Amino acid sequence: MKYSLSAKNLVCRNLENKAGYCADLLNPKQSKEITGLLRTDSGLLSSRFNQVVSNSVMQPRILQRFVVDYFAERHSPFSLWHCASKPLDDEALAELHLIRKAPQIAMASEVKQLAAEEVQLEGLEIKAVTTADGILAYGDLIVAMQGNPRENAQIKKFYQQLSELPEHKHSRLKLFLGEYQGTPVATGCLFSSPDSLGFYDLGTLAEHRGRGIGRAMFQHLVNEVTHSHHKHVVALVGEDQQDLWLNAGFYAVGEVAHYEFTPERGSAHIPNGPAENSDLSDGRKSA
């Protein structure tokens, strides 16, 4: 399939908006735009909420100075999402302790092209999260599904602080809980950016998979967006999960590389990054 650059940009802009929005909820005005990338700092020791989104290939030395050293000094992990078509140098990034993870496939669609379907599953009720207790339950499920013990306390802290904010402060995040026989077992999120709605956090507890709960949550969100004012919807999905999205009317628009940085214990900086030229411009990213 021929990829659409403009559609991929929709996906990446939604990812940027969400990363900055979530970080600013906890740690206002600490996100920074640098030519070709956005660095967000939630104040948590979390690669889930400290995200860097790049849309151009840059020298590893620039990444070291403006991103890696910044988080290393704070002893904080972060994740890097690379949206440009030209790849980064994995070997050079590995020297900076940026380890490549499985890539994600960028998916997009016009809302009018989506095939909405009602999925009725006995015992399952999907609810919009509207209370502090619901936000805490949502966070507990994310912890149970993400499988990274070092992140658990940080994720709980994010949702604890989110639950204490007035609803209008986080109105662009629409959270959904799937309860099976009265027990929360599945999550889903819609994030509203100026030009698209993004799907995030689609997941089901391991012991409840295989019953169609995840598909029911997905279809519930599809139905939600068909009643929104947005023209476009976007998502990042695993390579082996594309069929569900393609069948609903999404199409693949490119690949987004994913890296994670975990600081070495006892080390506050990366002393010997790869040698590069010293073109370290700090301009503002163009609109």
MARGUNU-818681 format. One line per field, with one value per residue (C-alpha): residue number from 1; residue in three letters; x, y, z. Coordinates in nm, 3 decimals. Example, Ala and Ser with C-alpha at 12.3 -4.5 7.8 and 13.67 -1.06 7.14 Angstrom:
seq 1,2;
type ALA,SER;
px 1.230,1.367;
py -0.450,-0.106;
pz 0.780,0.714;
END
This chain:
seq 1,2,3,4,5,6,7,8,9,10,11,12,13,14,15,16,17,18,19,20,21,22,23,24,25,26,27,28,29,30,31,32,33,34,35,36,37,38,39,40,41,42,43,44,45,46,47,48,49,50,51,52,53,54,55,56,57,58,59,60,61,62,63,64,65,66,67,68,69,70,71,72,73,74,75,76,77,78,79,80,81,82,83,84,85,86,87,88,89,90,91,92,93,94,95,96,97,98,99,100,101,102,103,104,105,106,107,108,109,110,111,112,113,114,115,116,117,118,119,120,121,122,123,124,125,126,127,128,129,130,131,132,133,134,135,136,137,138,139,140,141,142,143,144,145,146,147,148,149,150,151,152,153,154,155,156,157,158,159,160,161,162,163,164,165,166,167,168,169,170,171,172,173,174,175,176,177,178,179,180,181,182,183,184,185,186,187,188,189,190,191,192,193,194,195,196,197,198,199,200,201,202,203,204,205,206,207,208,209,210,211,212,213,214,215,216,217,218,219,220,221,222,223,224,225,226,227,228,229,230,231,232,233,234,235,236,237,238,239,240,241,242,243,244,245,246,247,248,249,250,251,252,253,254,255,256,257,258,259,260,261,262,263,264,265,266,267,268,269,270,271,272,273,274,275,276,277,278,279,280,281,282,283,284,285,286,287;
type MET,LYS,TYR,SER,LEU,SER,ALA,LYS,ASN,LEU,VAL,CYS,ARG,ASN,LEU,GLU,ASN,LYS,ALA,GLY,TYR,CYS,ALA,ASP,LEU,LEU,ASN,PRO,LYS,GLN,SER,LYS,GLU,ILE,THR,GLY,LEU,LEU,ARG,THR,ASP,SER,GLY,LEU,LEU,SER,SER,ARG,PHE,ASN,GLN,VAL,VAL,SER,ASN,SER,VAL,MET,GLN,PRO,ARG,ILE,LEU,GLN,ARG,PHE,VAL,VAL,ASP,TYR,PHE,ALA,GLU,ARG,HIS,SER,PRO,PHE,SER,LEU,TRP,HIS,CYS,ALA,SER,LYS,PRO,LEU,ASP,ASP,GLU,ALA,LEU,ALA,GLU,LEU,HIS,LEU,ILE,ARG,LYS,ALA,PRO,GLN,ILE,ALA,MET,ALA,SER,GLU,VAL,LYS,GLN,LEU,ALA,ALA,GLU,GLU,VAL,GLN,LEU,GLU,GLY,LEU,GLU,ILE,LYS,ALA,VAL,THR,THR,ALA,ASP,GLY,ILE,LEU,ALA,TYR,GLY,ASP,LEU,ILE,VAL,ALA,MET,GLN,GLY,ASN,PRO,ARG,GLU,ASN,ALA,GLN,ILE,LYS,LYS,PHE,TYR,GLN,GLN,LEU,SER,GLU,LEU,PRO,GLU,HIS,LYS,HIS,SER,ARG,LEU,LYS,LEU,PHE,LEU,GLY,GLU,TYR,GLN,GLY,THR,PRO,VAL,ALA,THR,GLY,CYS,LEU,PHE,SER,SER,PRO,ASP,SER,LEU,GLY,PHE,TYR,ASP,LEU,GLY,THR,LEU,ALA,GLU,HIS,ARG,GLY,ARG,GLY,ILE,GLY,ARG,ALA,MET,PHE,GLN,HIS,LEU,VAL,ASN,GLU,VAL,THR,HIS,SER,HIS,HIS,LYS,HIS,VAL,VAL,ALA,LEU,VAL,GLY,GLU,ASP,GLN,GLN,ASP,LEU,TRP,LEU,ASN,ALA,GLY,PHE,TYR,ALA,VAL,GLY,GLU,VAL,ALA,HIS,TYR,GLU,PHE,THR,PRO,GLU,ARG,GLY,SER,ALA,HIS,ILE,PRO,ASN,GLY,PRO,ALA,GLU,ASN,SER,ASP,LEU,SER,ASP,GLY,ARG,LYS,SER,ALA;
px 0.000,0.129,0.169,0.015,0.260,-0.014,-0.212,0.098,0.153,-0.198,-0.099,0.224,0.061,-0.197,0.082,0.269,-0.041,-0.126,0.232,0.250,-0.102,-0.052,0.289,0.155,-0.130,0.128,0.426,0.310,0.534,0.819,0.768,1.012,1.006,1.342,1.389,1.258,1.136,0.914,1.047,0.784,0.859,0.581,0.799,0.747,1.015,0.822,0.885,0.507,0.461,0.802,0.785,0.999,0.845,1.079,0.977,1.321,1.654,1.907,2.262,2.291,2.491,2.185,1.969,2.231,2.253,1.886,1.718,1.936,2.145,1.831,1.658,1.977,2.042,1.696,1.757,1.441,1.343,1.173,1.047,1.136,0.889,1.049,0.796,1.020,1.042,1.422,1.541,1.768,2.103,2.014,2.379,2.452,2.136,2.228,2.550,2.325,2.129,1.830,1.709,1.483,1.151,0.893,0.775,0.416,0.206,0.042,-0.325,-0.567,-0.913,-1.181,-1.465,-1.717,-1.528,-1.551,-1.772,-1.935,-2.064,-2.246,-2.091,-2.309,-2.124,-2.318,-2.181,-1.982,-2.067,-1.854,-1.873,-1.723,-1.505,-1.660,-1.551,-1.230,-1.280,-1.319,-0.992,-0.813,-0.963,-0.847,-0.493,-0.492,-0.583,-0.307,-0.060,-0.190,-0.153,0.173,0.416,0.690,0.733,0.955,0.666,0.388,0.416,0.461,0.149,-0.052,0.078,-0.031,-0.386,-0.404,-0.317,-0.548,-0.834,-0.778,-0.808,-1.139,-1.286,-1.250,-0.872,-0.844,-1.147,-0.946,-0.884,-1.191,-1.138,-1.351,-1.370,-1.503,-1.656,-1.714,-1.962,-1.904,-1.522,-1.308,-1.115,-1.055,-0.951,-0.975,-0.903,-0.984,-0.765,-0.886,-0.630,-0.724,-0.733,-0.802,-0.920,-0.660,-0.720,-0.500,-0.478,-0.684,-0.619,-0.773,-0.648,-0.466,-0.702,-1.002,-0.863,-1.012,-1.373,-1.413,-1.386,-1.111,-1.304,-1.615,-1.418,-1.270,-1.613,-1.752,-1.483,-1.552,-1.917,-1.814,-1.607,-1.882,-2.080,-1.791,-1.719,-1.378,-1.310,-1.015,-0.922,-0.575,-0.399,-0.067,-0.100,0.124,0.217,0.019,-0.296,-0.374,-0.660,-0.912,-0.839,-0.830,-1.166,-1.317,-1.203,-0.858,-0.558,-0.186,0.006,0.358,0.575,0.675,0.997,0.998,1.296,1.322,1.586,1.639,1.906,2.187,2.164,2.409,2.480,2.351,2.478,2.605,2.979,3.084,2.817,2.901,3.115,2.924,2.960,2.855,2.561,2.343,2.073,1.784,1.525,1.150,0.975,0.782,0.406;
py 0.000,0.348,0.544,0.888,1.133,1.379,1.102,0.985,1.343,1.336,1.035,1.196,1.530,1.352,1.163,1.491,1.663,1.382,1.352,1.725,1.741,1.456,1.585,1.939,1.813,1.721,1.941,2.255,2.441,2.187,2.047,2.186,2.209,2.178,2.176,1.840,1.709,1.762,1.671,1.627,1.606,1.490,1.509,1.133,0.866,0.714,0.629,0.618,0.986,1.127,1.106,1.249,1.266,1.330,1.414,1.447,1.267,1.444,1.382,1.156,1.431,1.657,1.387,1.341,1.709,1.804,1.477,1.201,1.422,1.608,1.291,1.122,1.416,1.355,0.978,0.942,0.701,0.822,0.687,0.815,0.790,0.853,0.951,1.047,0.808,0.806,0.584,0.679,0.508,0.226,0.153,0.514,0.534,0.211,0.385,0.641,0.359,0.411,0.059,-0.006,-0.172,-0.323,-0.059,0.056,0.092,0.431,0.392,0.661,0.705,0.958,0.918,0.884,0.578,0.383,0.077,0.105,-0.220,-0.287,-0.580,-0.721,-0.943,-1.092,-0.975,-0.683,-0.317,-0.037,0.295,0.640,0.724,1.023,0.986,0.994,0.629,0.539,0.713,0.522,0.192,0.277,0.340,0.012,-0.176,-0.003,-0.114,-0.470,-0.487,-0.304,-0.554,-0.313,-0.315,-0.005,0.194,0.076,0.341,0.617,0.516,0.502,0.848,0.991,0.862,0.960,1.317,1.307,1.198,1.505,1.754,1.914,1.732,2.030,2.022,1.686,1.703,1.612,1.266,1.043,0.725,0.412,0.108,-0.231,-0.420,-0.791,-0.929,-0.617,-0.632,-0.380,-0.581,-0.355,0.000,0.237,0.605,0.871,1.180,1.490,1.700,1.992,1.779,1.421,1.180,0.926,0.575,0.476,0.228,-0.047,-0.348,-0.636,-0.819,-1.136,-1.370,-1.223,-1.230,-1.452,-1.361,-1.075,-0.804,-0.614,-0.618,-0.494,-0.204,-0.117,-0.112,0.098,0.361,0.349,0.421,0.707,0.878,0.849,1.092,1.336,1.657,1.531,1.446,1.210,0.931,0.788,0.514,0.337,-0.042,-0.348,-0.508,-0.823,-0.630,-0.454,-0.672,-0.543,-0.185,-0.251,-0.426,-0.122,0.117,0.230,0.209,0.181,0.502,0.419,0.289,0.471,0.353,0.321,0.345,0.345,0.489,0.362,0.550,0.348,0.338,0.579,0.759,1.110,1.150,0.969,1.045,0.906,0.954,0.904,1.176,1.409,1.757,2.036,2.181,2.211,2.452,2.506,2.665,2.638,2.367,2.507,2.467;
pz 0.000,-0.084,0.239,0.272,0.430,0.526,0.699,0.887,1.000,1.149,1.361,1.477,1.559,1.772,1.950,2.009,2.139,2.378,2.508,2.581,2.721,2.971,3.081,3.131,3.350,3.615,3.530,3.345,3.100,3.110,2.761,2.505,2.128,1.956,1.579,1.468,1.801,2.104,2.451,2.721,3.093,3.325,3.636,3.682,3.650,3.365,3.000,2.957,3.045,2.946,2.570,2.292,1.944,1.651,1.296,1.138,1.146,1.366,1.477,1.783,1.952,1.940,2.092,2.363,2.451,2.445,2.538,2.683,2.913,3.022,3.144,3.266,3.500,3.644,3.665,3.459,3.181,2.865,2.535,2.188,1.900,1.561,1.295,1.002,0.708,0.715,1.004,1.291,1.349,1.590,1.669,1.761,1.972,2.153,2.265,2.431,2.600,2.372,2.300,2.003,2.077,1.841,1.592,1.574,1.260,1.211,1.115,0.999,0.854,0.784,1.032,0.749,0.619,0.944,0.963,1.305,1.453,1.778,1.964,2.240,2.485,2.773,3.107,2.958,3.023,2.880,3.062,3.015,3.316,3.494,3.859,4.058,4.156,3.790,3.702,3.979,3.858,3.505,3.631,3.825,3.506,3.307,3.577,3.567,3.187,3.119,3.275,3.385,3.766,3.757,3.608,3.839,4.112,3.853,3.660,3.981,4.071,3.734,3.766,4.132,4.042,3.740,3.967,4.185,3.897,3.796,3.497,3.264,3.320,3.142,2.912,2.600,2.750,2.728,2.930,2.906,3.133,3.033,3.326,3.288,3.539,3.748,3.747,3.550,3.290,2.986,2.901,2.607,2.556,2.297,2.283,2.103,1.917,1.689,1.373,1.486,1.752,1.865,1.998,2.296,2.584,2.421,2.640,2.832,3.140,3.034,3.215,3.031,2.677,2.413,2.495,2.249,2.517,2.337,2.010,2.190,2.345,2.005,1.841,2.127,2.063,1.689,1.763,1.989,1.719,1.458,1.675,1.721,1.531,1.415,1.052,1.109,1.351,1.413,1.606,1.663,1.665,1.675,1.344,1.431,1.529,1.202,1.077,1.331,1.231,0.856,0.873,1.046,0.772,0.888,0.657,0.732,0.664,0.780,1.059,1.378,1.543,1.923,2.160,2.537,2.768,3.122,3.323,3.470,3.846,4.003,3.677,3.608,3.253,2.946,2.949,2.610,2.346,1.978,1.822,1.593,1.450,1.683,1.492,1.804,1.694,1.937,1.710,1.746,1.549,1.256,1.254;
END
